[in-house]
Amino acid sequence: MSVFVRLGGRLEHILNLEIALDCPHCNVHSHLSAVSVPRYEYLARFKPDRTGIVFRCDSCNEPVFLRFQVVQYAADHAELDSLYEQVERPTETFELNGRAKTVQSLFNEALSCYSIGCLDAFVSMCRRTAQAIFDDMGESGKLEVFDEFNDAAKLADIDDETLSTLRKVVFDSDMDGRSTIPRLNAEMAGILLEMMKDLLYQTYIRRGRLRRALQERTHRLDHPDSESA
């Protein structure tokens, strides 16, 4: 349902949106309440294609700005699309717990790009992160990573077209100095983010924990007296 901005700054149907998202300030998934609405008189005068509404995070009370597309202007109101664009995003973090410092550094930069909405830069840094993983794992490791990537996509029920695009980002290489990185919209960039997190977890964190657990078990079997002592 569309949102209407009427004379006097009244909003109609805004409650029907039930806007809830991860607050960029407190990182809590919270409902938002509209607190600052553009004046219809200014909208009708300048007729922007997009406008914004300031909301209040119900968890931390901080302002959150959302951008809306203007559908049409009428004599006494402006109609806004119910779909909104989140201008500020929560700061994304992911820790490899001291493993693969080069990979960690590159992915930290990718996360910074994503958090400020620089999606092209985010996608480029995801490819650099993937290339660092392949350098670390070797050619045989790259094949394992490819299989793990496909398994994760299957578990997440990602469609073939989206998966094909994500594979180009992660597994293709730049040839002859020309970038082959596809451009992603916000939705696909979000999917890529979660796929990269899962890939890093499977490659470094899960594998490292499993190896450490097996080493500890082997040590206890080889030295039973040390455990009783």
Secondary structure, DSSP 8 states (H G I E B T S, - for coil): --EEEEGGGEEES-GGG--EEE-TTT--EEEEEEEE---HHHHHHH--SEEEEEEEETTT--EEEEEEEEEEE-SSEEEEEEEEEESS--------TTS-HHHHHHHHHHHHHHHTT-HHHHHHHHHHHHHHHHHHHHHHHHHHHHHHHHHHHHHTT--HHHHHHHHHHHH---BTTB-------HHHHHHHHHHHHHHHIIIIIIHHHHHHHHHHHHHHHH-HHHHH-
